[in-house]
Amino acid sequence: MLGLEERRHAYPPTRAKAAKPSGVWRRSSHGAKRPSSRTERAALEWTEALTLISHDHVPDAVWEAVRPHFSDEELVDLTLLVSAINAWNRFAISFRKMPE
């Protein structure tokens, strides 16, 4: 399994990541990134809904919250990005590949 630094170099940023406004991520006091805009919060809600889709599908409220912030193309890009990351995680978990 690739470490964090190797993954950053192995998987260059996608258009969806490039579409994210620059400089909008902030660090919380414990070092984790947290959203600083409504667009980021909507993107994270969308990400969470897609990741947990087997629990409740994508709730209408999440869909309605995301639509004002993203064009159709941007939402497709974001969905593909989230789906790819979720797939990588499922492969890693299935094959017992945990971070060292």
N, C-alpha and C positions, 0 to 999 in steps of 0.2 A: 504494500500500500504506500502510495506517495505521501510524504509529509506535507505540511502546509506550504512550505516554501517551494517544494517541487511542483505541487498542484498549481500554484500561482503561475509558474513558468510553463507548465504543460498545457494549461487551459487558458489561452488569452481571453481578455474581456470580449463579451459578445456585444452586439448592437444594443440589446436591452440594457446591459450594464452601462454602455456608453451614453445611452439616452437619459440616464439618471442625472439630475442637475448636480453640477460639481459643488463641492464644499458644503453639502447639506447634512452629512453625517456628523454627529457629535459624539464624544465619549462621555459616558457617565462616570461617576466617581470610582466605580469598581472596574473600569476599563472597557466595559461592553459598549458597543455602539448602540445608540438609540436614535429614533427618528426625530427630526426637528421641524418637519413641515407636514401639512395635511396630505400632500401627495405621497410622502414617504409612509405615513401612517396607513393610507389607503393601500399602498403596495404591500406593506407587511400584513395587513388584514387579508388581502388577496392570497398572499403566500401561505398564510396560516390555514385559510379555507381550503386551498388546493392540497396542502399537506395532509389535512385531516378530512379529506373528501369522503372517506368511507364512513365517517361518523354522522355527517349531516349534509352531504352534498355541498354546494356553495349556496349559503343563505342569500335570499333576495336582498337583505339589508347590506351585505358585503358587496354584491353586484351594484347596487344603487350608489354605494359610497365610492366605488372605484371608477365608475363611468365618467364622472366629470373631470377626472384627472388624467385620463389616458385616451388616446385615439385608439381606433380598432387595431391598427398595426402595432402600437406600443403594448396594448394589452395581450395581443398574440405573442409578441416577443417576450414579455414578462412571464406569460404562462409557459412558454417553451423552456425558458431558463429555469423556472421553478420545477417543472416536470423533469428536466435533465438532472438537476441536483437531487431531487427525490429519488430518481432511478439509481444514481450513483450510490446514494446512501443505502438503498435497499440491497444492491449488490454487495456492498461492503458488509452490511449486517448479516446477510444470508451466508456469506463465505467467511464469517467470523474475522473480518479484517478490521481490527480496532486500532486506533492511534497508539503509537508507542510512547 
